[in-house]
Amino acid sequence: MTSDMKIHQVPERPAANILRVLIRVILGAVFLYASFDKIIQPAAFAKTIANYQILPDILTHPAAIILPWLEVIIGLALLLGFWLPGSVFLANLLLVSFMGALSFNMARGLNIYCGCFTSTVVPGEEISMGWYLLRDGIFLTMGFILFSLVFFRKDLSE
Amino acid sequence: MPHRKRNTIVSHTLWQTGAALLLSVIAGLLVNQIRSNGLSLWGSETVQEKGDLHTVSLEEAHRMYLDGKVFFLDARPAADYRLGHLPGARSLPLADLDRYLPDIMEDIPQDAVIVTYCDGKRCVLAGKLANALREFGFQDVRTLVNGWSVWVGSNLPTEKGNGKNPA
């Protein structure tokens, strides 16, 4: 099937291919790694979700239960290269949501000194808020690039 | 991009997204059921602050202040303390607990009435400070929930500056 489609297609750009594979492997690993702690310590994760004060209390536990496994599936899909349009779309959705939640809370002045984002108080935590933002920004940028590489490919054979 | 191919990728995205969501719901619920430290599905016990038994209301805290018998401890960082704190409060930032506790608490008897506070409904600093003080042997340590904001919100008197602040 692939060779049939290739007759009518513009030739692939090898650089775009490499970039696409590189980004999806890195992001896939990131999502997988991010899920471990949340699966091992669900109560701590529920507490973190609650501290963002965005979801209603009653949705805290369902989110804490389901979200990590969504990260596992997205991570595996990106890493192994299956279900790519769906996983790339979901990955971007999650990254945008995390970024939004972080920015929203910084903007509304949620007391970032209050030890709300970790279950233990870390001195100098206000500094790490900036790092989280930067780190998520990098992942989000990678996600957007991957999105355009997957959804706007010239041959769409994947 | 040909019209038909755009439809294909959109429909692929849709079913894959649905499948991923379905799988994560199933996996999450299953694992949560089986494991020993699973969460209750619609509960919120993780959201409750520990030390609920040791809280004071704003009215109580104000009354204690008027009686003149309470020691207020500000659990926020020193910079916040300097900008404004409860009158007579001492600064004991949770982050510097080990360093400053002996000095700050030196002249406070173990059976004194102590009220810790920080800021914000979900702030955990004051509760943790209270727990730590209890472990040190202070018998009557309570927490004013959402301390700074509710105190200021009721137009109660405040102070600025260094007060009893180690820094």
Contacts between the chains, C-beta under 8 A, distances in Angstrom:
chain1	res1	chain2	res2	distance
A	39	B	31	7.4
A	41	B	37	7.9
A	42	B	32	7.2
A	42	B	37	6.8
A	42	B	38	7.0
A	42	B	39	5.2
A	43	B	37	6.9
A	43	B	39	6.5
A	43	B	46	4.7
A	46	B	39	6.1
A	46	B	46	4.1
A	46	B	47	7.1
A	47	B	46	5.1
A	47	B	47	7.0
A	50	B	44	7.6
A	50	B	46	6.9
A	50	B	47	4.4
A	50	B	122	7.0
A	51	B	122	5.4
A	53	B	121	7.8
A	53	B	122	6.3
A	57	B	44	4.6
A	57	B	47	5.5
A	58	B	42	5.6
A	58	B	44	6.7
A	60	B	44	6.0
A	60	B	46	7.1
A	60	B	47	5.9
A	61	B	39	4.6
A	61	B	40	6.4
A	61	B	41	5.9
A	61	B	42	6.5
A	61	B	43	5.9
A	61	B	44	7.0
A	61	B	46	7.3
A	62	B	41	6.6
A	62	B	42	7.4
A	64	B	39	6.2
A	64	B	46	7.7
A	65	B	28	4.3
A	65	B	29	6.6
A	65	B	32	4.9
A	65	B	39	6.1
A	65	B	41	7.4
A	66	B	24	5.4
A	66	B	25	5.5
A	66	B	28	4.2
A	66	B	29	7.8
A	67	B	24	7.7
A	67	B	28	7.9
A	68	B	28	7.2
A	69	B	23	7.4
A	69	B	24	3.9
A	69	B	25	7.9
A	69	B	27	4.3
A	69	B	28	4.5
A	69	B	31	7.5
A	70	B	20	6.6
A	70	B	21	6.9
A	70	B	24	3.9
A	72	B	24	7.4
A	72	B	27	7.5
A	73	B	20	4.8
A	73	B	23	5.6
A	73	B	24	5.5
A	73	B	27	7.8
A	74	B	20	6.7
A	77	B	16	8.0
A	77	B	20	7.2
A	83	B	16	4.2
A	83	B	19	7.2
A	83	B	20	6.9
A	85	B	9	5.4
A	85	B	12	4.8
A	85	B	13	4.2
A	85	B	16	6.2
A	86	B	12	6.7
A	86	B	13	5.1
A	86	B	14	7.7
A	86	B	15	7.3
A	86	B	16	2.3
A	86	B	17	4.6
A	86	B	19	7.2
A	86	B	20	6.0
A	87	B	16	6.7
A	87	B	20	6.7
A	89	B	13	5.0
A	89	B	16	7.9
A	89	B	17	6.0
A	90	B	17	5.7
A	90	B	20	5.9
A	110	B	120	7.2
A	111	B	118	7.8
A	111	B	119	5.3
A	111	B	120	4.6
A	111	B	123	6.1
A	113	B	76	6.2
A	113	B	77	5.2
A	113	B	80	6.5
A	113	B	125	8.0
A	114	B	76	7.6
A	114	B	118	6.1
A	114	B	119	6.5
A	114	B	120	5.3
A	114	B	122	7.2
A	114	B	123	3.8
A	114	B	124	6.8
A	114	B	125	5.9
A	115	B	94	7.1
A	115	B	123	7.2
A	115	B	124	5.1
A	115	B	125	5.5
A	115	B	128	7.5
A	116	B	120	7.6
A	116	B	122	5.8
A	116	B	123	6.9
A	116	B	124	7.0
A	121	B	94	5.4
A	121	B	95	6.0
A	121	B	124	7.4
A	121	B	125	6.6
A	121	B	128	6.8
A	123	B	95	4.0
A	123	B	96	7.6
A	124	B	95	7.9
A	151	B	9	6.3
A	152	B	1	7.4
A	156	B	1	7.6
A	156	B	5	4.9
A	156	B	8	7.3
A	156	B	9	6.2
